[in-house]
Amino acid sequence: MPKKEKMKELAKRIREIVGEKHVSDSLDVLIAYSVTASIGFDSYMPDLVVKPGSTEEVAEIVKLANEYKIPIIPRGGGTGLQAEALARRGGIILDLTRMDKILDINEENLSVTVEAGVTFGKLDKALMEKGLWFPIYPESSLSATIAGNVAVNGAGPGSALYGCIGEQILGLKVVLPTGEIITTGSMANPNSPGHYLRYAFGPDITGLFIGSLGAFGIITEVALKIYKRPEEFKHVTYGFEEAKGAMEFLRQLLLNNISVLHACIYEGDILTFFIELLGEEYGIPKVEWPPYVVSLTIGGRKDIVEHDFELMESIAAHIGGRNLDVPQFPRGEWTDRMRVYAKASYMHPFYWRILYHHAPIMRWNKAAETIREVLEKYGLLGHTSGLMSGRSYNFYPHLYFYVDDKEAFEKVKQAHAELASKLLKIGCVPFKLAPYWIGEIKKLREYYGFLRRIKRVLDPNNIMNPGVFLED
């Protein structure tokens, strides 16, 4: 059957599942879904956009996609920056934002279970009413969805203490590429009083889907750990003359169990660039920044915050750091933790490519030097920013270009690929297996081969977000 006729027939059958108004093949809708927030990447036109309302509807749609051998690409808020939710082979964009119920705030188990389309902002508001919180905030939290963030194993403010979102997951409900529905963790037992344990019933099946970019299945429910909301926050900046002092400071924060929620190392010139953009808005005084600055927020119970601040001051002084007495910058970062990327759309005139990766904290300088070398080689403007994420440093360097400068865009793509290769060689690892990592990951032959075998077993028709991080 010709593809056009096949899609027409498939659309008719999907409308019978989700209803007429939740399926579209209108050109304006398809164009809107041909892109995400991943500026600096090509657009891809889907054939159909569908908005299911339940896990069961998702399962029925996936079964049809298998029958017709049509790709299906799950999408949350569309806020991903590495082209994760684009229809590279055409097919169905499955927009999960209709599934936006908070199903259970379980104060007994200290867990919350949400549908795929719940945003971090919505969850934060609901938990706040009960004096609770989920402590990780991707910097597009007002529109980023929980399941979408799980699919990329996201991080953000809060990750310094709590790690990536994967470390806070108790269980998932997933529609497999064949249309079967599974629940992972303790809730795999139908008699369970709720989600309370991830590592149940043998291997960590939950982990298979974290960071999988929708290639192994569609996450329709997520259960997360929740905590008491902090009583107090303190925002501090420390200056260091050498990179090793800033790195050792972060290591000591970990070693001494300081309640640091958000911590970033900034080179002085990079910080000056940001302050030019945000300084007036944040009320930051004129400062001659030292070569390296650590901007951080600690939070928790009042007595713990006071104790940790005193200890932090002692640690900084011992390794040659000094309190710069500029709390406005880290306070602004923390206050804006849900909307940083919204601000990025008006702070400067550039498009950018971003290259998320993790580096060991004590190799922060090696990664920063590598990023600068590539920027200088290609004559590009960019930065070396990132944030502390548990025991690693999560870099998200930007490579800037003007949208109408095609020559610069080609340079950025070349620099991007070279940077990915160089970062792996100094021991960094991908934050998420975005498409531009494929060339390098293929060199890890056994690992890449294992991922391909998992994909073939779970998705024999290769319909689930094909090409997102594994070549066909």
MOQUIZI-V653327 format. One record per residue. N is the residue number from 0. PHI is phi in radians with two decimals (none if undefined). NEAR is the number of other C-alpha atoms within 8 Angstrom. Layout:
n=<N N>
phi=<PHI PHI>
near=<NEAR NEAR>
//
This chain:
n=<0 1 2 3 4 5 6 7 8 9 10 11 12 13 14 15 16 17 18 19 20 21 22 23 24 25 26 27 28 29 30 31 32 33 34 35 36 37 38 39 40 41 42 43 44 45 46 47 48 49 50 51 52 53 54 55 56 57 58 59 60 61 62 63 64 65 66 67 68 69 70 71 72 73 74 75 76 77 78 79 80 81 82 83 84 85 86 87 88 89 90 91 92 93 94 95 96 97 98 99 100 101 102 103 104 105 106 107 108 109 110 111 112 113 114 115 116 117 118 119 120 121 122 123 124 125 126 127 128 129 130 131 132 133 134 135 136 137 138 139 140 141 142 143 144 145 146 147 148 149 150 151 152 153 154 155 156 157 158 159 160 161 162 163 164 165 166 167 168 169 170 171 172 173 174 175 176 177 178 179 180 181 182 183 184 185 186 187 188 189 190 191 192 193 194 195 196 197 198 199 200 201 202 203 204 205 206 207 208 209 210 211 212 213 214 215 216 217 218 219 220 221 222 223 224 225 226 227 228 229 230 231 232 233 234 235 236 237 238 239 240 241 242 243 244 245 246 247 248 249 250 251 252 253 254 255 256 257 258 259 260 261 262 263 264 265 266 267 268 269 270 271 272 273 274 275 276 277 278 279 280 281 282 283 284 285 286 287 288 289 290 291 292 293 294 295 296 297 298 299 300 301 302 303 304 305 306 307 308 309 310 311 312 313 314 315 316 317 318 319 320 321 322 323 324 325 326 327 328 329 330 331 332 333 334 335 336 337 338 339 340 341 342 343 344 345 346 347 348 349 350 351 352 353 354 355 356 357 358 359 360 361 362 363 364 365 366 367 368 369 370 371 372 373 374 375 376 377 378 379 380 381 382 383 384 385 386 387 388 389 390 391 392 393 394 395 396 397 398 399 400 401 402 403 404 405 406 407 408 409 410 411 412 413 414 415 416 417 418 419 420 421 422 423 424 425 426 427 428 429 430 431 432 433 434 435 436 437 438 439 440 441 442 443 444 445 446 447 448 449 450 451 452 453 454 455 456 457 458 459 460 461 462 463 464 465 466 467 468 469 470 471>
phi=<none -0.99 -1.02 -1.06 -1.20 -1.06 -1.16 -1.11 -1.18 -1.10 -1.04 -1.07 -1.24 -1.21 -1.04 -1.19 -1.53 -1.88 1.73 -0.97 -1.32 -1.82 -2.30 -2.54 -2.17 -1.17 -1.02 -1.12 -1.22 -1.08 -1.10 -1.05 -1.60 -1.40 -2.35 -2.30 -1.28 -1.33 -1.14 1.60 -2.19 -1.16 -1.66 -2.40 -1.47 -1.32 -1.65 -2.73 -2.09 -2.26 -2.11 -1.24 -1.97 -2.79 -1.04 -1.12 -1.13 -1.03 -1.07 -1.13 -1.15 -1.11 -1.09 -1.17 -1.05 -1.13 -1.03 -1.64 0.97 -1.94 -1.06 -2.36 -2.13 -1.24 -2.47 -1.76 -1.41 1.27 -1.66 -1.10 -1.92 -2.27 1.04 -1.37 -2.11 -2.00 -1.49 -1.07 -1.98 1.28 1.72 -1.84 -1.54 -1.75 -1.44 -1.66 -1.27 -1.17 -1.50 -2.16 -1.61 -1.51 -1.39 -2.82 -1.82 -1.70 -1.27 -1.26 -1.59 0.95 -2.44 -2.31 -2.06 -2.29 -1.34 -1.02 -1.56 -1.19 -1.52 -1.10 -1.10 -1.11 -1.13 -1.05 -1.11 -1.15 -1.24 -1.02 -1.10 -1.89 1.25 -2.02 -2.76 -1.84 -1.54 -1.96 -2.22 -1.07 -1.37 -2.27 -1.08 -1.20 -2.20 -1.22 -1.67 -1.07 -1.14 -1.07 -1.22 -1.11 -1.13 -1.91 0.89 -1.28 -2.46 2.94 -0.88 1.83 -1.29 -0.98 -1.62 -1.89 1.32 -1.24 -1.07 -0.99 -1.33 -1.97 -1.64 -1.73 -3.10 -2.39 -1.97 -2.33 -1.64 -1.27 -1.06 -1.68 1.72 -1.29 -1.97 -2.20 -2.03 -1.87 1.37 -1.09 -1.34 -1.11 -1.46 -1.09 -1.62 -1.14 -1.39 2.37 -1.31 -2.52 -2.57 -1.40 -1.55 -2.10 1.03 1.58 -1.03 -1.38 -1.15 -0.95 -1.08 -1.08 -1.74 -1.27 1.35 -1.52 0.98 1.32 -1.47 -1.88 2.85 -1.90 -1.35 -1.95 -2.48 -2.34 -1.95 -2.14 -1.27 -2.24 -2.41 -1.18 -1.21 -1.04 -1.40 -2.59 -2.19 -2.39 -2.01 -2.47 -2.14 -2.13 -1.89 -2.40 -1.46 -2.28 -1.07 -1.11 -1.19 -1.13 -1.15 -1.11 -1.06 -1.10 -1.09 -1.20 -1.06 -1.12 -1.05 -1.73 0.95 -1.22 -1.42 -1.42 -1.58 -2.55 -2.58 -2.34 -1.72 -2.12 -1.28 -0.96 -1.23 -1.17 -1.11 -1.03 -1.05 -1.17 -1.17 -1.06 -1.46 -2.09 -0.99 -1.17 -1.09 -1.51 1.23 -1.49 -1.22 -1.16 -2.39 -1.59 -1.25 -1.21 -0.99 -2.38 -2.24 -1.83 -1.85 -2.60 -2.25 -1.94 -2.79 2.68 -1.14 -0.98 -1.16 -1.22 -1.07 -1.11 -1.10 -1.14 -1.11 -1.08 -1.14 -1.09 -1.04 -1.15 -1.08 -1.05 -1.09 -1.12 -1.84 1.56 -1.68 -2.49 -1.25 -1.46 0.98 -2.23 -1.27 -1.08 -1.19 -1.11 -1.11 -1.10 -1.04 -1.22 -1.08 -1.61 -1.04 -1.56 -2.44 -1.03 -1.32 -1.14 -1.15 -1.06 -1.34 -2.19 -1.19 -2.59 -1.59 -1.60 -1.54 -2.70 -1.91 -2.11 -2.32 -1.11 -2.81 -1.88 -2.27 -1.03 -0.96 -1.43 -2.07 -0.92 -1.12 -1.10 -1.15 -1.08 -1.10 -1.10 -1.07 -1.10 -1.03 -1.21 -1.03 -1.18 -1.03 -1.69 1.12 -1.90 -1.54 -3.04 -2.59 -2.05 -1.31 3.12 -2.69 -1.22 -2.36 1.10 -1.63 -2.24 -2.02 -1.65 -1.43 -2.42 -1.12 -1.82 -2.02 -1.58 -2.79 -1.50 -1.06 -1.67 -1.74 -1.16 -1.14 -1.13 -1.09 -1.11 -1.07 -1.08 -1.11 -1.14 -1.10 -1.01 -1.13 -1.14 -1.11 -1.00 -1.14 -1.16 -1.15 -1.09 -1.21 -1.75 1.72 -1.35 -2.35 -1.10 -1.27 -2.48 -1.40 -1.15 -0.95 -1.25 -1.48 -0.96 -0.99 -1.37 -1.14 -1.05 -1.22 -1.48 -1.01 -1.16 -1.15 -1.10 -1.09 -1.12 -1.03 -1.12 -1.17 -1.05 -1.04 -1.12 -1.21 -1.30 -2.29 -1.06 -1.67 0.88 -1.71 -1.56 0.76 -1.10 1.47 -1.19 -2.53 -2.19 -1.22 -1.14>
near=<4 5 6 6 8 10 10 8 8 10 10 8 8 12 11 8 9 12 9 7 5 10 14 10 9 6 6 6 10 15 9 7 12 12 11 13 8 12 9 8 8 5 7 11 11 15 10 13 15 11 12 14 10 8 9 6 11 12 13 10 11 12 10 10 12 12 7 8 8 10 15 14 14 12 11 14 11 9 11 10 11 10 11 10 12 14 16 9 8 10 12 14 15 12 12 14 12 9 13 11 8 11 8 8 10 9 6 5 8 11 16 13 13 14 14 17 15 16 14 13 10 9 11 10 8 8 12 10 7 6 8 11 11 11 9 12 14 13 11 14 14 10 10 15 15 13 15 12 12 12 14 12 13 12 13 13 14 13 18 15 11 14 14 14 14 11 7 10 12 15 16 14 12 12 16 14 14 10 12 8 9 9 10 13 17 16 13 9 6 5 5 9 5 8 15 10 9 13 9 10 6 5 6 9 8 11 7 9 13 12 11 11 14 13 10 14 11 10 14 15 12 16 13 12 11 11 9 7 9 8 8 9 10 9 12 13 15 12 15 14 10 8 9 8 12 15 12 10 11 10 10 9 11 10 7 6 6 10 11 12 14 15 13 11 12 12 9 11 7 11 10 9 8 9 10 8 9 9 12 9 6 9 7 11 6 4 4 4 10 9 11 15 15 12 14 13 15 14 13 12 9 8 6 9 15 8 8 10 10 8 8 10 10 8 10 13 9 7 9 9 13 10 10 8 6 9 9 10 12 13 10 9 9 10 7 8 14 12 11 11 8 8 8 8 8 7 8 7 7 8 10 10 14 10 11 11 12 12 14 10 12 9 9 11 9 8 12 9 8 11 12 10 8 11 13 8 7 9 6 11 8 9 10 13 11 11 14 14 15 12 10 10 14 13 13 11 13 11 14 12 13 10 8 4 8 7 6 9 12 8 9 14 8 8 11 11 10 9 11 12 9 9 12 10 7 8 7 12 9 9 11 9 11 11 12 7 12 12 7 10 9 8 7 8 8 6 7 11 8 8 9 9 8 8 12 10 7 10 13 7 7 11 13 13 15 14 9 12 10 10 7 5>
//
